Amino acid sequence: MNKKKVAIIGGGQVAEKVHVSYYQSRDDIDLVAVVGRNHERVEEFAERNGIPRFYTDAEAMYEEEKPDMVSICTPNKYHYENTMQALSYGCDVLCEKPPAILAEDAKKMKEKAEENNRILAYNFHHRFADDVQVLKDKVTEGILGDVYFIKVQAMRRCGIPGWGTFTDKTIQGGGPLIDLGVHMLDAALYVLGYPKVEKVTAKMFQKIGNKKSTGMFGEWDPNKFEVEDSLFGFIELEGGRLLQLETSFALNIKEQSIMNVEFCGDQAGATLFPAQIYTDEGGELLSLFHREKADPDRHPKSLEAFVDRCLGKETMIADAKEGYMIQQLIEALYHSAEKGESVSYE
Ligand SMILES: NC(=O)c1ccc[n+]([C@@H]2O[C@H](COP(=O)([O-])OP(=O)(O)OC[C@H]3O[C@@H](n4cnc5c(N)ncnc54)[C@H](O)[C@@H]3O)[C@@H](O)[C@H]2O)c1
């Protein structure tokens, strides 16, 4: 059998924990190479992970390896240029989230994938949890009735990443909204069938990351903390629905971390992780559906969907169109928070 070849651009922590381990678990594809910026570090990465070849020049990698599929695992700023390059070399692409920093770039990525007839997927892995699939079906069946309020939470009490470039605004494009909020927004919008956004209002803060220097994900330099540490927003969706967003890297809340979505309909309500549906009967909570634990296997399921799609199966992926839509929403939320005014969509 002629195995499809896959390469990874950006040998950092998500590449190692998620992409390498999944690709190496399959015997119908070959992980052939990794590209990094620093010679020593990428060499070490390749050795540690048993990847046959490494490069510091992506073009040389494409010319020599001719991969069929590529994972883009660089910091956010470089998603755009690396995805465009991979698509122009005829590869199918799985790009880490967020799609890009600018909506305009996510649009060009989508257009390039269409022009070249290639698959472009984003690793919004939370939507691959069984919980999300179950709830999407139940919402579509109408068990919740008219879902008119949605609460999206992607919050950490003190979880500023101590590695990488997550506090650098130029390289990441922002803080918890573009890094964490984007995940739960995707899960919520996916359940709702990616409805049209009508109006966005947001406010953001930088109150803790520029003062403290240590938390659950290690240490950072408060003098180089350039991003928001919390952002809150209201997103008005078509059909009169309201979505409330709360996202933080650092905020004085009780829980260490909350990643969840709540859907409130006129018949019943639901939480996503784990999927549970409930209603009220005479003032008492009545459970209509109850999963004990949320599905932990979201990353492998996301990668599996991408690889299987590349191999010709009709799997669900977080596609380039949805990637563009969510990037527009992220941009509108930041715009609103920066300008102190609501942003209306046409
Ligand atoms: N889906 C998820 O849950 C999830 C989890 C973590 C990170 N991510 C995303 O993955 C990306 C990387 O995050 P990370 O935590 O692995 O960061 P990281 O800093 O650990 O890794 C990034 C790697 O990319 C390399 N790099 C930088 N610029 C490059 C370039 N132009 N070409 C090739 N390599 C380059 C860096 O040297 C580093 O090794 C980010 O976009 C992040 O949002 C997603």
The ligand as a MOL file (V3000), in Angstrom:
LIG
                    3D

  0  0  0     0  0            999 V3000
M  V30 BEGIN CTAB
M  V30 COUNTS 44 48 0 0 0
M  V30 BEGIN ATOM
M  V30 1 N -6.1300 22.7030 19.9330 0
M  V30 2 C -5.6200 22.9560 21.1480 0
M  V30 3 O -6.2000 22.6420 22.1710 0
M  V30 4 C -4.3030 23.6270 21.2650 0
M  V30 5 C -3.5160 23.4370 22.4120 0
M  V30 6 C -2.2900 24.1170 22.4900 0
M  V30 7 C -1.8840 24.9400 21.4620 0
M  V30 8 N -2.6870 25.1060 20.3620 0 CHG=1
M  V30 9 C -2.2740 26.0000 19.2580 0
M  V30 10 O -1.1060 25.4620 18.6750 0
M  V30 11 C -0.2080 26.4930 18.2920 0
M  V30 12 C 1.1450 26.2440 18.9500 0
M  V30 13 O 0.9930 26.2020 20.3600 0
M  V30 14 P 2.0570 25.4470 21.3040 0
M  V30 15 O 1.4850 25.4690 22.6630 0
M  V30 16 O 2.4770 24.1650 20.6960 0 CHG=-1
M  V30 17 O 3.2480 26.4980 21.2400 0
M  V30 18 P 4.8130 26.2140 21.3430 0
M  V30 19 O 5.4380 27.5380 21.5650 0
M  V30 20 O 5.0540 25.1120 22.3230 0
M  V30 21 O 5.1900 25.6480 19.8890 0
M  V30 22 C 5.2910 26.4160 18.7280 0
M  V30 23 C 6.4550 25.8970 17.9300 0
M  V30 24 O 6.4700 26.5070 16.6300 0
M  V30 25 C 7.8230 26.8770 16.3000 0
M  V30 26 N 7.7320 27.9580 15.3070 0
M  V30 27 C 7.5280 29.2730 15.5260 0
M  V30 28 N 7.4520 29.9100 14.3440 0
M  V30 29 C 7.6280 28.9840 13.3770 0
M  V30 30 C 7.6670 29.0400 11.9570 0
M  V30 31 N 7.4650 30.1960 11.3120 0
M  V30 32 N 7.8880 27.8910 11.2820 0
M  V30 33 C 8.0520 26.7200 11.9290 0
M  V30 34 N 8.0360 26.6210 13.2840 0
M  V30 35 C 7.8120 27.7390 13.9850 0
M  V30 36 C 8.4100 27.3110 17.6390 0
M  V30 37 O 9.8080 27.2770 17.6010 0
M  V30 38 C 7.8110 26.2340 18.5740 0
M  V30 39 O 8.6150 25.0810 18.5810 0
M  V30 40 C -0.8790 27.8050 18.7110 0
M  V30 41 O -1.5150 28.3590 17.6030 0
M  V30 42 C -1.9060 27.3890 19.7390 0
M  V30 43 O -3.0500 28.2220 19.7450 0
M  V30 44 C -3.8640 24.4480 20.2530 0
M  V30 END ATOM
M  V30 BEGIN BOND
M  V30 1 1 1 2
M  V30 2 2 2 3
M  V30 3 1 2 4
M  V30 4 1 4 5
M  V30 5 2 4 44
M  V30 6 2 5 6
M  V30 7 1 6 7
M  V30 8 2 7 8
M  V30 9 1 8 9
M  V30 10 1 8 44
M  V30 11 1 9 10
M  V30 12 1 9 42
M  V30 13 1 10 11
M  V30 14 1 11 12
M  V30 15 1 11 40
M  V30 16 1 12 13
M  V30 17 1 13 14
M  V30 18 2 14 15
M  V30 19 1 14 16
M  V30 20 1 14 17
M  V30 21 1 17 18
M  V30 22 2 18 19
M  V30 23 1 18 20
M  V30 24 1 18 21
M  V30 25 1 21 22
M  V30 26 1 22 23
M  V30 27 1 23 24
M  V30 28 1 23 38
M  V30 29 1 24 25
M  V30 30 1 25 26
M  V30 31 1 25 36
M  V30 32 1 26 27
M  V30 33 1 26 35
M  V30 34 2 27 28
M  V30 35 1 28 29
M  V30 36 1 29 30
M  V30 37 2 29 35
M  V30 38 1 30 31
M  V30 39 2 30 32
M  V30 40 1 32 33
M  V30 41 2 33 34
M  V30 42 1 34 35
M  V30 43 1 36 37
M  V30 44 1 36 38
M  V30 45 1 38 39
M  V30 46 1 40 41
M  V30 47 1 40 42
M  V30 48 1 42 43
M  V30 END BOND
M  V30 END CTAB
M  END
